Amino acid sequence: PVLVDLLACGTAATQKSAALCLWSLASMGDHETQSQIVQAGALPPLLQALHVTLDHDLQDSILRAIHALSSVPAAARTLCSSPLFFAQLTDLICRCGSILLQQMAADMVADLAPSVSDDTKRCMAPCISTLVKMMEAAKPATVQESAGRALLSLLTLKSNRKGFVRDEKSVTRLVQMLDPRNEEIDKKYPVSIFLALAMGGGNGTRRRLVDAGSCQHLQKLADAEVFGAKKALQRISSNRFKSLLSIGWQN
């Protein structure tokens, strides 16, 4: 309760220390400890402080604490029912200059987005292109995974998939990440994202992916037995073949 009071009424420095202390207690403690912190009312002042502060260090401390508490069902429900919280995550991913903060926000999106409404996912569409750029980052080592997981959670929505393939720069970046010569990129998430786009879009989507030059990279990855590459290649190739047959039949 004392830490909660400090979060609600303290200075920025005091709030930072209180948030870090709560994060330490939550991350090192068991589920009962995390539940007790939530029951003590820690989440509302954490969210309020995140909403009003522009200090990156304080935002980092607050997000750490929120992330550690998000495994508690009551906290997860509160977070998932807050469009403002996801708007803040979107803003941090899109406009924040700290890759560590962006990664933490991406982790929160990946963990919680499967349980939020379609409207919330739709409102997070502006951060998709930034998540694609984050997947190109070599350091920190886990940033590609964080961005990839967040992207996959947002691409479950059809309108987000359509928006992705209309963004030529994002499609080009994705195809470049598929290139086997690009060894800095783990192919797991680019292939998974490509497969989600190919499986969930219409012929127009698949045609854009083919026209971007993806087939040659997917063929090489399939030959190297990269998981999902063969399925993605078959998905776009078979539909392109069917389209050609249809055009030939009509002629």
Disulfide bonds with the S-S distance in Angstrom:
none
